[in-house]
Amino acid sequence: MGLVAVDTYPHRDGSTENTPQVQGRAQLMARQHGRHYAAAMAGRLLYARSASTGIALLEPAATPSGNHPTLWNPQGSRRIISILSLELSWVSGDCAPGAVEWAITENAGAQKATGAAIITATLVAPVSAVAGHGLDRKGLWSPTVNTFTAAPVFYRGAGISLFTGVAGTADAPFMLKADYDGGLNIAENTALSLCFQTTSTTAVFQVGILYEEIDA
């Protein structure tokens, strides 16, 4: 028949469908509106972001002074978090050369607590990829004030590097972006933190992470 299976989402009344007709409609929507449109309209496409004032990216540590933006898929979510893209928009400060990286915390559990893998986290709700739309989410996002029992461990490069740049020079403000397209996923009971590979600089960035939640 030439049909390719696609992810389907529950309707708001709790019912689900997985028929060739539904698959065909999903493919048609993808062609007409973009491949992430169906997930966005189902409330499963989310954007996790820092405050507008931004945050410094630091080396992985258990109790960093500035903390690490962390996307957490709690135990029991029954979902996979698929990170689609990462955006860094420079706000202020000096850049030093080095690599932006993802660091992993395994056995992250479902709640922050003393003695748990994640001790503290300042949780902030992500926003829908459809402005003003509701969300159907399980993942947790903490853009700042996170502490860990053990430092997150290097997982993979983010696909973004910084250069030597001094604020106030002729260098113009800039944005950096990495696309993952299904190649960076977070299983249940796991968290990924955005870190910098070397000593912290004074550079501050707005952080934006576009991700989809998919039933496991």
Secondary structure, DSSP 8 states (H G I E B T S, - for coil): -----------TTS-----HHHHHHHHHHHHHH-TTHHHHHTT-EEEEE--TT-B------SS-SS---EEEE-TT--EEEEEEEEEEEEEES-B-SEEEEEEEEES--SS--TTSSEEE------EESSTT-------EEE-S--EESS--EEEEEEEEEE--B-TTSS----EEEEE-TTS-EE-TTEEEEEEESSS--S-EEEEEEEEEEEE-
